[in-house]
Amino acid sequence: MTQQLMFDRTIRSFLEEAGAATPTPGGGSVAALVGALAASMVSMAARFTQGAKFAEAEAAMKEAAERLQGWTHDCERLLEADIASFDRFMTALKLPKASEEEKRGRAKALHEATLQAIDVPLGLMQLCRDALTMTADIAASANPNVISDLGIGALLFEAAARSSYLTVEINLASLKDEQAAKALDERATELLRSCETLKEQALRDVRATIWERK
């Protein structure tokens, strides 16, 4: 029997599972869901910025809405990948280690599982950075009536990225390869800085539009 995807469950059931004494869905999955919620808010703003009144911005808004739909699907994929990566790590952790050969096999499996557990949240951070770049680009021309929703999307994208960074950090702590850990941490840190800068850029335009309406 095929297991139901997390995105196909009710909000209530997801929250109940996330709050239960079970390891998944955990923080990485919640971060992916937050990323999808962010995309929905910015997408709404883009779809409301179309028609004759917004003729100059319409092409960019249509492109933005299409890209955001793709990012939403990516968040769904990353949510499932986060659960799968945890399961893979736990499977590796339970491998036998009685002989030297078994120890080497287990260590290799744990290393590969840890890298996957880092790669998934890094992928979400990259997605958030790309989505925030586009969000910042369209913020100044978005429909003033939904500008706060776009701003909420920007905040949620950064929150998803920050949450993902914590997942990166906890898995980096398990990585034995110090050189690889340093390179991965540098990449994650740079992505996080970019997300913060882009969020602030988007919010400046959001707040400017809000107060112009006064």
N, C-alpha and C positions, 0 to 999 in steps of 0.2 A: 504494500500500500504506500502510495506517494505521500510524503509528509507535506502538510500545508505550509506554504511560504509565509514568512512573518508579515509581509506586506498585504497578504490576503486575509489576515485575521482582523478582528475588531480592535479598536483602540483600547477598549476595556480589557480584552484578553491579553493584549501586549503588555499593558501596564501591570496586570496581575502577574504575568510571567516574569517581567523585569523586577518586580518587587518581591518575588518569592525566594526561598532559600535554595535557589538553583543557579549554577554559574552562567547560564545563557538564557535569554539575551542579557548581556552585560553592558558596560559602559561604551564599548566600541559600537555595539548595535544601536544603542540609544543615540550616539553621536551621528551615525548614518541617518537615522530617522530625523534628527534635527536638521541635518543637511537637506533632506527632502522637503521638510517644512519650510525651510528658507527658500528653496527653489520655488515652492508654490506661491509664496508671498511676492517674490520679485516677478514671477510669471504673471500673476494677477495684475500687477502694476503695468507690465508691458502690454497686456491684452486690453487694458483700459486706455492705453495711450495710442489709439488707432482711430481711423476715420478722418473726415474732412478737417476737423478742428486741429488734428495733430499730423497733418499731411507731411510735414518736413521730417518728422521723427518716425513715421509709420514703418518704413522699411527696416530701420534699425530695431524697432520694437518687435516686429514680426520675427526677425532673425533671433532676437533675444529669447522670445517665447519658445521658439523651436529648440534652441540650445538648452534652455532650462528644462524642457521636457526630457531631453536626453540625459541631463545631469540627474534628474529625478530617478530615471531607470538605473543610472550608475549607482546612486545611493542604495537602491534596493539590492543591487548585486553586491555592494560592499557590506551591507548588513548581513546577508547570508554568508558572505566570505568570512566575516568576523566570527560567526558561530562555527564555521567549518575549521577555521584556523585554531580556535580554542580546542575543538575536538581532536585535531591532529596533534596538538601539543600534549594533551592528556594521554593520548594513545602512545606517544613516544615515551612519556614519563613512566608508563607502566611496563615498558619493555624489560625483559630479563637482563640481569647484569651479574650473573654468577661467574662467567668466564671472562677472560680479557677480550676475546672476540665479541662477546655479547656487550661488554662495556663500550667497545669502540663503535659497534653498530647503534647502540642506544645513544651515545654522544653525538653521532652523526645525525640521527633522526631528530634529536632535540635541537641541534643547531639549525637544521633546515626548517623545523617547525617554528622556531623562534624568529627566523628571518621572515617567514610567511606572516607571522603574527605582527611583525613590524611593518611589512609591506602594505598590509590592508589599511591601517590608519594613515600611513603616509599617502596612500592613494586618495583617501578622503581629504586630507589636507591639501593635496594638489588640486583636487576638484573644487574645494572651497576657495582657493586662491584664484583659480580661473573664473569661477562664478562671481567672485567679488570684483575682479577686474572688469567684467561686463556690467555688473551692477553699478559700479562707480561711473562707468562710461555713459550709462543711460539716466543716471539720477537727475541731472540738471534739466532734462527734457521730459521727464515723466509727468503724467497727469497729476496736477496738484491735489485732486480729490482722493488719491490713493497713495500719496507720497509717504505717509507714515508707514504704510504696509511695506513699501519698498525698503524703508529704513529698518523695519523689523526683520526683513529678510537678510539685510546686511549684518545685523547684530547676530542673527542665528547662524549665519555662515561662519562668522568668527568664533562663535561659541562651539560650533561643531569642530572647527579646526583646533581650538584650545583643548577640547575634550580628547580629540584624537592624539594630541601631543602627549597627554598623560598616558595613554595606552602605549604609545611609542616608548616613552620613558620606562615604564614598568617592564616592558619586554627587553629593552636595551640592557637593563640591569642583569638579565639572565644570559646575555650574549657573551661568550667567552673570548671571542675575537675582538680585542680592544681597538684595533685599527678600523675594523668595519663598524664597530659601535660609534666611534668618533665621527666617521664620515656620515653615518646615518643621522646622528644627532645634529650635526651641522646642517644637513639638508632640511631636517624637520624644523630647526630653529629659524632658518631663513624663510621657510614657508610661513611660519607663524608670524614673523615680523612683517612679511608682505601682506598677510591677511589683516593685521592690525592697521597698517597704513592705508590699505584700500577701504576698509570699513570706515575709518575716520574721514577719508575723502568723500565717500558716499554720504555720510551723515552730515557733512558740511553743506552739501547741496540740498539734502532733505530739509534741514533746519532753515536754510535760506528760503526755500520754497514755502515752508510753513509760515514763516513770519512775513513773507511778502503778501500773504493772503489777508493779513490783519487790516 
